[in-house]
């Protein structure tokens, strides 16, 4: 099948009728993001979908709708002329009408087909014709959007379809199926002959005891083997299920990683902004008093304050000295009035005074002091005064001249301010530094907020580009991937264990069966044994032949894929493609070096060429088996390639004898103009896909994609 011409009419940005012709080799459609490359690709997907009509009004050109008047009708159409055992046409279309309220109504859906019969063009239902010439199972190996969808074996049924369709394995199905519910002839015949043989053995009286023992052992082994196989299938189904889930997430894996990275950056930015905002302190009114900022411009007031405190202090000291002086005068006057300065009350001491009073003599002056004399009365009064002075009598409290310490506090405050005069004089600088610090932190926080806004926009764009997946779904991808990998690995471990158990049980069962069959010798059951043995060998032969045929097909696929891999990776390391069939019937595509070392994480460009090589190989096999080739259509398959590798890639593709249609922006410069040097180096048909100017970047009804032939 070779696509010769595609016509798109009023399909989204393709306003009115747009026709493009293709050759049977490489065709490149160059367009920037938003120019209409993917829309062209999706128009082909819509045409190739034979399972449903899809009459979505969003498919209609907004520009066409905007120009339509009330009750006016127009046509949306995608048509393809192709060569497949003669020229054929398929065309899918519907009528759309604009009503009085401006709403669009869709009618008259048609899917038409035409094929040549001699000189006549015969109408055929379009879906039927397309499925006959380009069946749905093959189409999945022909249309690919982006690098992430190139691995065809992500589809669980892909390998089975390829083997069933393009190898000779289907010819074995009438004879051997490996399906207990739909047995082939050899499986059915072996089962019947075994039952007949065992029935004959049970009727043999000669070896009845041994037969019962061996029969019981065989039944036990078969029961155990059945249980093991059931558990094995269950674990294999688990692996298939989890592998399928992981494959479904594979397309969103990159988006999940990007989302996680964006969220991580957002968390970091918000934490950093919070830390910065926490050190901003703009409580200036509080600092006026608590930090004495109010003194920043009051030096003259402070000097006056110091002068007043000094005067208060001097006046206080003067008054205190005057008070002391007056008290001193009173004491002195008292002393003068007595004519002498009396001794202290405790001189002489109490005991000495008592002796002198009782002995009537003054031991101080040595004179006699008879009782009743003036000298004796003096000593008696002196002793009385001494005794009274030793009693705990209430003392008269004199009120101080300055009962409070206000002046002292003023002096201390003045001294403290004097001590901190340099700090007070520097308050203006401190205030300025504080305000500048806060302003700088606010500017830094604002800058971080701008980065937060950018990351939030990136997140919105990412979510908008991922087929309706929510943020939670993308975030849960990591959790699901971890859980599903764990469950898948557990099942794979169980499979390995159960396969060993299965082998042991099969070996033991075979041993017992051999003993059981030996009992049949020289008995009437011998003929039944021979028949069963022959049919069992035939069944095994078909089983081995089917496995060999499958392996040969995979080897053939590998061989062709590796030839393409070499061509697509000239002058670079590329390894060897291995297609590995798993226990659940799926296939994994892997890269190894010549020593058998697995290349576990090839770069994206190498991975892309690996998958494309397998696709080319599959296409080769379809053309060999069906004697007809099919086109390969790619949308943006080389986004991970370097500039040089991309140019080399397209040169190689143009030399491959296969129709390839590639939508890309690879031949545009950074400013969106055509890279003429790069285009000149290509030997293929090249079209330019671009929006017709002028247009309103906020009005979809002004968008009109045009197609221009650049190189024929």
JOHU-V339157 format. One record per backbone hydrogen bond with DSSP energy under -1.0 kcal/mol. CO is the residue of the C=O (numbers start at 1). NH is the residue of the N-H. Records with the same first field share a line. If there is no record, write none. Layout:
BEGIN
CO: NH / NH
END
This chain:
BEGIN
2: 83
4: 22
5: 81
6: 20
7: 79
8: 18
9: 77
10: 61
11: 14
13: 15 / 705
14: 10 / 11
16: 10
18: 8
20: 6
25: 660
26: 685
27: 662
28: 687
29: 664
30: 689
32: 35
36: 40
37: 41
38: 42
39: 43
40: 44
41: 45
42: 46
43: 47
44: 48
48: 50
56: 59
57: 60
59: 12
61: 65
62: 66
63: 67
69: 72
72: 98
74: 96
76: 94
77: 9
78: 92
79: 7
80: 90
81: 4 / 5
82: 88
83: 2
86: 84
87: 116
88: 82
89: 114
90: 80
91: 112
92: 78
93: 110
94: 76
95: 107
96: 74
97: 105
98: 71
99: 102
103: 99
105: 97
107: 95
110: 93
111: 126
112: 91
113: 124
114: 89
115: 122
117: 120
120: 117
122: 115
124: 113
125: 129
126: 130
127: 131
128: 132
129: 133
130: 134
135: 138 / 139
136: 140
138: 141
139: 142 / 143
142: 633
144: 635
147: 150
150: 152
151: 154
152: 155
155: 158
157: 161
158: 162
159: 163
160: 164
161: 165
162: 166
163: 167
168: 171
169: 172
170: 173
172: 175 / 176
174: 185
175: 186
179: 182
184: 188
185: 189
186: 190
187: 191
188: 192
189: 193
190: 194
191: 195
192: 196
193: 197
194: 198
195: 199
196: 200
197: 201
198: 202
199: 203
201: 204
205: 208
207: 211
208: 212
209: 213
210: 214
211: 215
212: 216
213: 217
214: 218
215: 219
216: 220
217: 221
218: 222
219: 223
220: 224
221: 225
222: 226
223: 227
224: 228
225: 229
226: 230
227: 231
228: 232
229: 233
230: 234
231: 235
232: 236
233: 237
234: 238
235: 239
236: 240
237: 241
238: 242
239: 243
240: 244
241: 245
242: 246
243: 247
244: 248
245: 249
246: 250
252: 256
253: 257
254: 258
255: 259
256: 260
257: 261
258: 262
259: 263
260: 264
261: 265
262: 266
263: 267
264: 268
265: 269
266: 270
267: 271
268: 272
269: 273
270: 274
271: 275
272: 276
273: 277
274: 278
282: 284
283: 287
284: 288
286: 290
287: 291 / 293
288: 294
289: 292
292: 295
293: 296
295: 298
298: 302
299: 303
300: 304
301: 305
302: 306
303: 307
304: 308
305: 309
306: 310
307: 311
308: 312
309: 313
310: 314
311: 315
312: 316
313: 317
314: 318
315: 319
316: 320
317: 321
318: 322
319: 323
320: 324
321: 325
322: 326
323: 327
324: 328
325: 329
326: 330
327: 331
328: 332
329: 333
330: 334
331: 335
332: 336
333: 337
334: 338
344: 347
349: 353
350: 354
351: 355
352: 356
353: 357
354: 358
355: 359
356: 361
360: 369
362: 366
367: 362
370: 373
373: 377
374: 378
375: 379
376: 380
377: 381
378: 382
379: 383
380: 384
381: 385
382: 386
383: 387
384: 388
385: 389
388: 391
391: 393
405: 409
406: 410
407: 411
408: 412
409: 413
410: 414
411: 415
412: 416
413: 417
414: 418
415: 419
416: 420
418: 421
420: 424
421: 425
424: 427
426: 430
427: 431
428: 432
429: 433
430: 434
431: 435
432: 436
433: 437
434: 438
435: 439
436: 440
437: 441
438: 442
439: 443
440: 444
441: 445
442: 446
443: 447
444: 448
445: 449
446: 450
447: 451
448: 452
449: 453
450: 454
451: 455
452: 456
453: 457
454: 458
455: 459
456: 460
457: 461
458: 462
459: 463
460: 464
461: 465
463: 466
466: 469
470: 474
471: 475
472: 476
476: 480
477: 481
478: 482
479: 483
480: 484
481: 485
482: 486
483: 487
484: 488
485: 489
486: 490
487: 491
488: 492
489: 493
490: 494
491: 495
492: 496
493: 497
494: 498
495: 499
496: 500
497: 501
498: 502
499: 503
500: 504
501: 505
502: 506
503: 507
504: 508
505: 509
506: 510
507: 511
508: 512
509: 513
510: 514
511: 515
512: 516
513: 517
514: 518
515: 519
517: 520
518: 521
520: 523
523: 526
525: 529
526: 530
527: 531
528: 532
529: 533
530: 534
531: 535
532: 536
533: 537
534: 538
535: 539
536: 540
537: 541
538: 542
539: 543
540: 544
541: 545
542: 546
543: 547
544: 548
545: 549
546: 550
547: 551
548: 552
549: 553
550: 554
551: 555
552: 556
553: 557
554: 558
555: 559
556: 560
557: 561
558: 562
559: 563
560: 564
561: 565
562: 566
563: 567
564: 568
569: 572
576: 592
578: 590
580: 588
582: 585
586: 582
588: 580
590: 578
591: 599
592: 576
593: 596
597: 593
598: 600
603: 607
604: 608
605: 609
606: 610
607: 611
608: 612
609: 613
610: 614
611: 615
612: 616
613: 617
614: 618
615: 619
616: 620
617: 621
618: 622
619: 623
620: 624
621: 625
622: 626
632: 661
633: 144
634: 663
635: 146
638: 641
642: 646
643: 647
644: 648
645: 649
646: 650
647: 651
648: 652
649: 653
650: 654
652: 655
653: 656
656: 658
659: 632
660: 27
661: 634
662: 29
663: 636
664: 31
665: 668
667: 675
669: 672
673: 669
674: 676
675: 679
676: 680
677: 681
679: 682
685: 28
686: 710 / 711
687: 30
688: 708
690: 706
696: 699
699: 702
700: 703
704: 692
706: 690
708: 688
711: 686
END
